Amino acid sequence: MSVTAWPVLPATHPEAGLPTSVSVYEVGARDGLQAEIGIVATEEKIRFLLALRDAGLRTVEATSFVSPRWVPQLADAAEVLAGLGDDLAPYPVLVPNQRGLERALEAGATAVAVFVSATETFAQRNLNMTRGQALEAAQSVAASALDAGLTVRGYVSMCFGDPWEGRVAPQAVAEVSRSLIDAGAYEVSLGDTIGVGTAGHVRHLVDVHRAHDVPVDSVALHFHDTYGQALANVHAGLQAGVRCFDASAGGIGGCPFAGTATGNLATEDLLWMLTGLGIETGVDLAQVVAAGARMTSLLGKPTQSRVAAALG
C-alpha cells in the first residue's frame, strides 16, 4: 500500500498523567542553520520563519546576534528581523554578550535568549571564558535586556554529557539553571548538545532541578538525536511534567563548536508523537513538513525527519 494512502495524522491515544498541551519552541532558523556552511539567502530565511509561524508555532527563534566572524551564516541577523513585520515577540533572538544585545535592540528585538555551558571546557571553547565568567556575562546581559523591557530565556548546554569532560553532574546543571532564573529568565532550556541522554537521565535531571527550586514550568528540553533517543527523552520529559520542547523543522542543525553534535530533534517527528498522545500543540504538521522540505532542499540535504520522509 502506498504511504500516501494513509491518514496524514496518527491515531490519537492519550496517556494518563501527561500534559494535555505543550509548547513547541522552533529553533531551525537559528540553531538549525548556524551549523550549515552553505549560506542561505536572507529572503529564504524570512520565508522559512514566516511559514513556520503560519503553521501555528507560537515561538520561532529567528537568528543570533553573534559575531559574523564566528558564525557567518547569521551575519544577516538585522536584515532577517527587518523582514518579519512589526510584531517581533514570536521571533526571539540569541545574544551572546552585551554587544549582541545592543545590536538586537537596534534591530527591534523584543525577546532574547542567553546561554551558558554546564561544563567548564565547553564554556572555554565556545565563549573563551570560564564557566563562572560566562554565567556572570549572561546574568549581566539578562539584566540589561530586562531593563530594556525584553523577555529573556536561558539556554544551558552540555546538560547530559560533554565530549571533553564526559558525564555531567546534574547538580551542576541545576545550579546554572537556578542562577539564570534568579537573573530573570522566564525559562531555562536544558540542552543535550551531543545527544547522549536517556529517559531515566531526563527524569532525574528534572527532579534535581525541582530540588534546586527550579519549577518544572520553567524548564524546557532541547534534544539532539545523535543516538536515536530524542523522542524517548521527550516522553520522559512529559512524564516529568515538562511542557515545552525545542525542535527544528527538518531536523536540521547541530553545534558548530561540538563536532559530535548531530541534528536537532525534528519538529515533524515531535508533532507526530504529540498528536498520537492527544497532546495539543496548535501546530499544523503538513505546513511544517512543507517548510522543512523547502529548507532542506535549499541546503541540498535530505530531511532528517522520519515523518517528513514518510509523508513525502
C-alpha positions in Angstrom: 0.0 0.0 0.0 1.3 3.5 -0.8 2.3 5.6 2.1 0.2 8.5 0.7 -2.9 6.3 1.2 -2.5 6.5 5.0 -4.0 9.4 7.0 -1.7 12.4 7.4 -2.0 12.2 11.2 -1.7 9.3 13.6 -4.5 7.8 15.6 -4.9 9.5 19.0 -4.5 7.5 22.2 -4.0 9.8 25.2 -1.8 8.6 28.1 -2.9 9.3 31.7 -0.6 11.6 33.6 0.8 13.5 30.7 0.2 17.3 30.0 -2.8 18.0 27.8 -1.0 20.7 25.9 2.6 21.7 25.2 4.6 24.4 23.5 7.0 23.6 20.7 9.8 26.1 20.5 11.1 26.1 17.0 14.8 26.6 16.6 15.5 25.6 13.0 16.3 29.1 11.6 18.9 29.7 14.3 20.2 26.6 15.9 19.5 24.6 12.8 21.2 26.9 10.3 24.1 28.1 12.4 26.0 24.9 11.7 25.4 25.0 7.9 28.4 26.1 5.8 26.4 27.0 2.7 24.9 30.5 3.2 21.1 30.6 2.9 19.7 33.8 1.3 18.2 36.2 3.7 14.8 36.2 1.9 14.7 32.4 2.2 15.3 32.6 5.9 12.5 35.1 6.2 10.2 32.8 4.1 11.1 29.9 6.4 10.4 31.8 9.6 7.1 33.1 8.3 6.0 29.7 7.1 6.7 28.1 10.4 4.8 30.9 12.3 1.9 30.5 9.9 1.9 26.8 10.7 0.9 27.7 14.3 4.2 27.7 16.1 3.9 30.4 18.7 7.7 30.9 19.1 10.1 30.7 16.2 13.6 31.6 17.1 14.8 33.8 14.3 18.6 34.3 14.5 21.5 35.2 16.7 23.4 38.4 17.0 26.7 36.6 17.3 29.9 37.8 15.6 29.7 37.1 11.8 33.4 36.0 12.1 32.3 33.1 14.3 29.0 32.2 12.6 28.9 33.7 9.0 25.5 32.1 8.4 23.9 34.5 10.8 25.6 37.7 9.6 22.3 39.0 8.3 20.5 38.9 11.7 19.3 42.5 11.5 18.0 42.0 7.9 16.1 38.9 8.9 14.3 40.7 11.7 13.5 43.6 9.4 11.6 41.2 7.2 9.4 39.7 9.8 6.9 42.5 10.3 6.2 44.8 13.3 5.5 42.2 15.9 8.7 40.5 16.8 7.6 38.9 20.1 7.2 35.5 18.4 10.7 35.7 17.0 13.3 35.7 19.8 17.0 36.0 19.1 20.1 34.7 20.8 22.5 37.2 22.2 26.0 36.0 23.4 27.1 39.3 25.0 26.3 42.9 25.6 27.4 43.9 22.1 25.0 41.3 20.7 22.2 42.7 22.9 22.9 46.2 21.6 22.7 45.0 18.0 19.4 43.1 18.8 17.9 46.2 20.4 18.9 48.3 17.4 17.1 45.8 15.1 13.9 46.0 17.2 14.1 42.6 19.0 11.7 42.3 21.9 12.7 38.8 23.1 16.2 37.4 23.6 17.9 34.3 24.9 21.2 34.0 26.7 23.3 30.8 27.0 25.7 29.2 29.4 27.5 25.9 29.4 27.1 23.5 32.2 30.7 22.4 31.8 34.0 24.3 32.1 35.6 23.0 28.9 32.8 23.9 26.6 32.4 27.3 28.1 36.1 28.0 27.2 35.8 26.5 23.7 32.5 28.2 22.9 32.8 31.6 24.6 36.5 31.8 25.5 35.5 32.3 29.2 35.4 30.2 32.3 32.0 28.8 33.2 31.8 31.3 36.0 32.7 34.2 33.8 30.2 33.0 31.1 27.4 32.9 33.8 28.2 36.4 35.0 28.2 37.7 31.4 24.8 36.0 30.8 23.4 37.5 34.0 24.6 40.9 33.0 23.1 40.6 29.6 19.8 39.4 31.1 19.7 42.4 33.5 20.2 44.8 30.6 17.6 43.1 28.5 15.0 43.2 31.3 15.8 46.9 31.9 15.0 47.5 28.2 11.7 45.7 28.6 12.6 42.5 26.8 11.8 38.9 27.8 14.7 36.6 28.5 15.1 32.9 28.0 18.1 30.9 29.2 19.9 28.1 27.4 22.1 25.6 29.3 24.3 23.5 27.0 26.1 20.2 27.7 23.5 19.2 30.3 23.7 15.4 29.8 27.3 14.9 28.7 30.3 16.7 27.3 32.7 15.3 24.7 35.7 16.5 26.6 34.6 16.1 30.2 32.3 13.0 29.9 29.4 12.8 32.3 28.0 16.0 33.7 26.8 16.2 37.3 23.0 17.0 37.4 23.6 19.3 40.4 26.0 21.4 38.4 23.4 21.9 35.6 20.7 22.8 38.2 22.9 25.4 39.8 23.4 27.1 36.4 19.7 27.0 35.7 18.8 28.4 39.1 21.3 31.3 38.5 19.6 32.1 35.2 16.1 32.0 36.8 17.4 34.3 39.5 18.7 36.6 36.8 15.2 37.0 35.4 15.0 34.2 32.7 11.4 33.1 32.5 12.5 29.6 31.3 15.7 27.6 31.0 16.2 25.2 28.1 18.3 22.2 29.1 20.3 21.1 26.1 21.5 17.6 25.3 24.1 19.1 23.0 25.7 15.8 21.9 22.6 13.6 22.3 23.8 11.2 24.9 20.8 11.5 27.3 18.4 8.7 28.1 14.9 8.6 29.5 15.9 7.9 33.1 18.6 10.6 32.9 15.9 13.1 31.8 13.6 12.3 34.7 16.5 12.5 37.2 17.7 15.9 35.8 14.2 17.4 36.1 13.9 16.0 39.7 17.3 17.6 40.6 16.0 20.9 39.2 13.0 20.7 41.4 15.2 20.1 44.4 17.1 23.3 43.5 13.8 25.3 43.4 13.6 25.4 39.6 9.9 24.7 38.9 9.1 22.3 36.2 7.0 25.0 34.5 10.3 27.0 34.0 12.1 24.0 32.4 12.2 23.3 28.6 14.1 20.4 27.0 16.3 20.6 23.9 17.3 17.2 22.5 19.7 16.1 19.7 19.1 12.7 18.1 22.7 11.6 17.9 21.9 8.2 19.5 18.3 7.9 18.4 17.0 8.8 21.9 15.3 12.2 21.3 11.6 11.1 21.2 12.1 8.7 24.1 13.6 11.5 26.0 10.7 13.8 25.2 8.3 11.2 26.5 10.3 11.0 29.7 10.1 14.8 29.9 6.4 14.7 29.5 6.1 12.2 32.3 8.2 14.6 34.5 5.7 17.4 33.7 7.8 19.4 31.2 5.5 21.3 28.8 8.0 23.0 26.4 10.3 21.2 23.9 12.7 22.7 21.4 12.8 21.3 17.9 14.0 22.1 14.4 12.0 21.7 11.2 13.6 19.0 9.0 15.9 18.0 11.9 18.5 20.5 10.6 21.3 21.6 12.9 23.9 20.6 15.3 26.5 22.6 17.0 29.5 24.2 15.2 31.5 24.1 18.4 30.9 20.4 19.3 31.8 18.1 16.5 29.9 15.1 17.9 26.6 17.0 17.9 24.3 15.9 15.1 20.9 17.2 14.1 18.2 18.5 16.4 15.0 16.6 17.2 12.8 17.2 14.1 9.7 19.3 14.7 7.7 17.0 12.4 8.6 13.9 14.4 7.8 15.6 17.7 4.4 16.8 16.4 3.6 13.3 15.2 4.3 11.8 18.6 2.4 14.5 20.5 -0.6 14.2 18.2 -0.7 10.4 18.8 -0.7 11.1 22.5 -3.6 13.6 22.2 -1.4 16.5 23.4 -2.4 19.8 21.9 0.2 22.0 20.2 -1.9 24.2 17.9 0.6 23.4 15.0 -0.3 22.2 11.5 2.0 19.3 10.8 1.6 19.5 7.0 2.7 23.1 6.9 5.8 22.3 9.0 6.6 19.4 6.7 6.4 21.8 3.7 8.5 24.4 5.3 11.2 21.9 6.4 11.2 20.3 3.0 11.9 23.6 1.2 14.8 24.5 3.6 16.4 21.1 3.4 16.1 21.2 -0.4 17.9 24.6 -0.4 20.6 23.1 1.8 21.0 20.2 -0.6 20.4 17.7 2.1 17.7 15.0 2.7 15.4 15.7 5.6 16.4 14.3 8.9 12.7 13.9 9.9 11.4 10.4 9.6 7.9 11.7 9.5 8.6 14.1 6.7 10.4 11.4 4.7 7.4 9.1 5.2 4.8 11.7 4.2 6.9 12.8 1.3 
